[in-house]
Amino acid sequence: MARPEPNAGGPGGIGPGGAAILSAISDPVLAIDGAGRIRYANPAAEDFFAAGAPTLCASRLEDVVPYDSPLAALVRQVQDTGHSVHEHGVELNTQRIGPHLLNIQVAPLEEPAGHVVLTLQNQSIASKMDRQLMHRGAARSVTAMAGVLAHEVKNPLAGIRGAAQLLEQRADAEDRELTRLICDETDRICALVDSMELFSDQRPIERAPVNIHQVLDHVRKVAQAGFAHHITFKENYDPSLPPVHGSRDQLVQVFLNLTTNAAEAITQASGEITFTTAYRHGLRLAVPGSGSTERVHLPLEVSVHDNGAGVPEDVRQHMFEAFVTSKPAGKPAGTGLGLSLVAKIVGDHGGVIEFESMPRSTVFRVRLPVLHAVDGEAI
C-alpha cells in the first residue's frame, strides 16, 4: 500500500486538524511508525533537521539521528512499553545539525499501533539569544575602547618615541640599546592601537548583493594555500541560497578569521573544517543597523565547523571580548582581537553570531539577512 503523502491529513495517525495544530508548534515534532519510518514532520522539524518534509518522510529515524543516540533509544522504549517518556538534557550531535542539548518527549499514539510522536525542545535557545546579545555588547565595548585609545594613547606614545630618539643621539652604545628598545616597544603598541582603530570605524557599510558561496570558496583557497594546507575542507552548501545584503570584503574577513581560529584549534593529523550553508525560517531579532523597533529576518545561516580540541570552558563566556584567546599551547600568540572584529562586522551587517563547542566539535554559526529579489532591500 502506498505511503500517505507527508504532512497531508492522516500521516502517522494524525488527522487534518492535528496536523494543522502541530504545524503551528515552534518545537520540532515527528511522527514515527513501528518500523522506525518518519511519517510526519512539522515545519520546525524541517528547520531543525535541515531537510524538507518530503525528504524526512522518505527516511527512517536512524537516517537522521545515530541509531545508538539516546533519542532513538527513547523512541524504541516507548514503542516497546506503550508509556510516554520525558527526558531532559539529552545531547544530540550530528554532522548535519551540529551539537544540541534537548528536552525530549515521546508519546504513543492510540492507533496505529507502534506509532509515536516525538517532540524536541532545544534547551539552548534562550542561552543562545543571551550569548548573541553578549557578543554584540562585547563588540560595542571594544568600539568605545578603540576610540579612546586612538586619541588618548597614540599622542603620548609619539611624544615618548620622539624623546627616546633625542636621547639616542647623545647616548653611548649601551644606552642606545635601551633607547632603541623604547622605540621598538612604542611602535609595537602603536601597531596594536592601529589594529583596534578598525573598531571605531562607524561609516555605513557599502552594501551589494554577495554570493556567500563565492566568499567561502575564496576563504578556502586562501586557507589551503597557507595556514590550513594540512587540513581537509568539506562543503555542505544549499545551492538555492539568495545573495547576502552586505560587503564582500568584510564577509571574507569574518570567515577568514573563523577559519583561522578553526585551523589553529586542530592539533591532530586528521583535521577537518566544514563549511555549511542553509536557509532557516523563524528567527527575527532587533539587531544593530535595523532601526530601533524593526525586527529583521535572519534566514541565511553559514557555519564553520572543526574537529579540533574545542574551546576551554573558562573561555567560552568571553570568546568575543577583546584580548581573549583560546589558542592551544604551542600556537603563535595573538592579540585576541579576531573574534571581536568578527562580532562587530556581523553586527554591522544586522546579523548575529553564536557558537557551540565540545571536544572534537566546535561550530560557529553566522546568521545574516538576505537580499530581497524585487526591491533590493534586506529581509
N, C-alpha and C positions, 0 to 999 in steps of 0.2 A: 504494500500500500504506500502511495506517495506520501512523503512527509509534508505536513502543513507548511504553508509559506511563513517565514519568520516574521514575527510581530503582527501577524494577522490575527483575527479573532480566533481564539481557541488553541494556540500552540501551547504545548506543555500543560494542558488542562486549564488554561487561563482564558476566561471568556472575554468578549469585546470590551465590556465595562471594566473588567480587571486590568486588561492590557492598557486601557486609557489611563487608569489610575497609576499603574506602575511607570508609565511613560513620563508622568509628571514628577516622579520622585527624583530628587537630586543625587541620591546614592545609587551606585551600580546594583542592578538586580538581574539575576539569571534564573531561568527555569531549566532544570536538568532532569532528563528521564532516567529510568532504571538502568539503562545501558551506558550512562555517562555522557549522552549526547546533549548538547545545548539546544533547547527548543525555543527559548525566548531570551532576548536581551533588550533592556531599555536603553534610551539614548545615553544615560550616564555610564552604562556599561560599555557602550561603544567608545566613549571618550577614554574610559579607564584602561581598557584593553587595547586601545589604538587600532581598532578594527570595526568595520561596519557590521550591522546586524546580519546581513546575508552571509558574511564570512564566518561570524561567530556561530550562527545557526547551522552551518555546514561542518562544524567542528565538534570534537569531543572535549570535555573539560580538560583532559590531560594534554590536549594540544595547546592550551593557552596557559596552563599552570603546571609545574612539575608534578608527576604522579606521586612523589614522596613528600609533597608540601603539606603542611598542616591543613590548608584549606581543602585540598582534595580528600584528606583523611576525615575531616568533619562531614563532608558530603556523604562519604561511604558509611559513616557511623549512623547518620540519620536514615539513610536508605535501609540499613540493616535493622535498626531498632524501632523506627517509626516515631521517635521522640525528637522534639526540637532541641537545638543546642545554641548557646551563645558563648562566644569566645572573644576575649579582649586581648589586645596587644599582640596579635599574630603577625609575624614578619612574612612578607611575600616579596620575592625579588626575582625578576626575570629580565633577560636581555632587552626585551621589547619595552617593558613599562618601568624598569628600574626598581629600586627598593621602596617598599611601602610598609607602614605599620597600621594594621587594620583591626577594627572590631567586626566580627563575623557573626551573622545569624543565619542558621539553616533550619527551615521548617518543612515538614512533609505536606504534600497535597493529598486531600482525601481520595482523589482519583485523577488520573490513572494511578494505579499502584506503583510505588517506587519513584514517583516524580517528587522533586523537592524544589523549593525556592531559596536561592542563595542571595543574601543582601550583604554588601560590603560598606563599611563606613571608614573612611580614611581618617585615622586619628591625627594625622599630621597636618590637616588642612589649617586649623587655627594657628599652629606653631609656624607653618609656612608663611601665613599672612603677617605674623609678628616679625618673622625674620626679614621679610621683604620691606616692611616699614623700617626696621632697624638698619638694613643695608642702605636705604635711601638717606636715612638720618646720618649714617656714617659718612656718606659721600658729601652731604651738605656741611658737616663739621670740618672735613678736610678742605672744602672750598673756602670756608671762612678763615681757617688757619693759613691757607696759602696766600690769601690777600694780605694778612698781617705780616707774614714772613717776607713777602716781596718788598714791602715798604719799610718795615722796621728792622730787618736783618741785613739786607744786601747793602744798604748805605753804610752802616757801621763797618761791615766787612771790607768794603772798598777803602775806608779810612785805615783800617788795620793793615791791609795789604800795602797801601802806599807808604805807611810809616815803616813797615818792615823793609821795603825796598830802599828807603832813605838810609836806614841803619846799615843795610848791607854795603852801601858804598863806603862806609867808614869803618867797617868791621874787619877783624883779622880772619884768617881762613877758618878757624874753629867756630867763631861766632857767625860767619856767613852760612855755615851749615845749619845753624839754628834759624837764621832769618829765612833761609830757603824752605825750611820745614814749615815756618809760619805761613809763607806764601802758598805752599802746596796744599796745606790743610784749609786755608781760606778759599782756595779755588775749589776744593772738594765740597765745601759747604755751599758755595755759590752754585755749583752744579746741581746739588740736591734741591736747593731753593728753586732753581730754574725748572727742574722736573716737576715741582709742585705747582708752578705757575699755570700748568695745564688745567688745574682745578679751578682757577679763578677766571677762566675764560667764560664769560656769560653771554657771548654772542649767540644769536639763534642759529640752529643747525641749518645748513643749506641742504634741504631735502630733495630727494628724487626717487623714482622707482628703483629698488635694488633687488636683484635676484640673489637670494640668500645662499643658493647652492653655488653660484659663482664665487661668492665670498668665501665659503667653506673650502671650495676647491683650491682657491688661491692660498688660503692658510695652510692647507695640507701640503701643497707643493713647497712652500717656504719651509715648513717644518721638516719635511722629508729631505730637503736639500741641506739641512743644517742640524739643529739641536735634537731632532727626533728621527734621525736617519736609521736608527736601530729598532724603531718601534713599528708595529703593524697597524695600519689605519684601516678602519672599516666604515662603510657608509650605509645608512638606512634612511633613505630620503623618500619623502612624499613628493612625487614629481608634479602634482597638481597645485602646489602652493602658489598663491598670488604673491606679487612683489612686496617687499617691506617698504614702508614710508620712512626713509632715513638717509644717512650719509654712508656711502660705501666705505670710504677710508676709515671712518670711526668704527664701523662694524667689523672691518678687518682687524682693527686694533683690539676690539673686545675679544674676538675669538682666537686671535693670535696669543693674547695674554692667557686666556683659559687653556689653550693647547700647550703653551709653555709650562704652565703650572702642572698640567696633567703629565707631561713628559718627565718633569723633574720629580714627580711623585712615584714614578715607576723605577724600581730597582732591580726587578727580576728580568731574565732574558726573554721571557715570553710576554713582553709588554704589548698591550693593545689600547688604542684610543678609537672610540666610535663616535662619529657624528650622526645625529638623528634629527630629522625634521618631521613635524606633524602639525596638523590643523586641529586645534582644540576648541570646543564650544564652551560657553558658560562663564568665563571669568571676566568680570568687569570691575575696574578699580578706578578710584580717583587718584591720578598719578601726576607727577610734575610735568608741566607742559601741556596739560589738558584742560586748564581752567579750574576755577575754584570749586565748581559743583558738578561739572560734566564727568561722567564715568565712561572710560574708554574700554572698548572690547579688545582683548589681547589674545587673539586666536592662534597666532603663529608661535610655535614652540621649537626652539633649537637647543639640543642637548649635546654636551661634551662629556663623554663617559670614559673613565680609565680604570684599569685593574691594578692600580698601584696600592701603596700601603694604607691609604686613607688619611683623613685629617684627624690629628690628635684631638681628643675630647676637650681639652682645655683651650684649644684654639678656635673651636667651631663657632662660639658665640661672638667672636671678634674678627672673623675672617675678612670682613670688608672694611675694617678700620685701618687707618694709616700706620705703617711701620710694623704691622703684624705679618709674620711669615711662618709657614709650616714646612719649610724645606727640610728634608731629612739631612742627617749628619753626612758630611762629605760633599754636599752640593755647594756651589758658589753662593756666598751671601748676597742678598738683595736688599733693596730699600724698603720692601713691604708696601709699595705704593701701587703695584699692578692691579690688585683686585679692587682697591679704592677707585682707581681710574675706570675700571670696568663698571662698577656700580654707578659712577657719575654719568658715563656715556649712555648706559642703558636707561637711567632715569631721565636724561635729557631727551631720549627718544620716546618718552612716555611709556616705557616698559618696566618690567620687574625681573629680578634675578633671584634664584634661590638654589640651594644645593642640599644634597643628602650624601652622607659618607659612612662607609663601614669598610673594614679591611677587604681589599681586592675589589671594591666597587664604590667609586665616587662619581657623582654626576652633578654637573652644573646645568641648570635649565634657565634659558633666557626666553621670556615671553614678550612679544612685540606686536604693535599694531600693524595692519597691512594696508595696502593702498586700495582705495575704492576704485573699481574698474570704470566707473562712469564719470565722477566729478573730480577724481584725483585727491580726495580727502582721506585722511586716516580713519579707519574704523576699528 
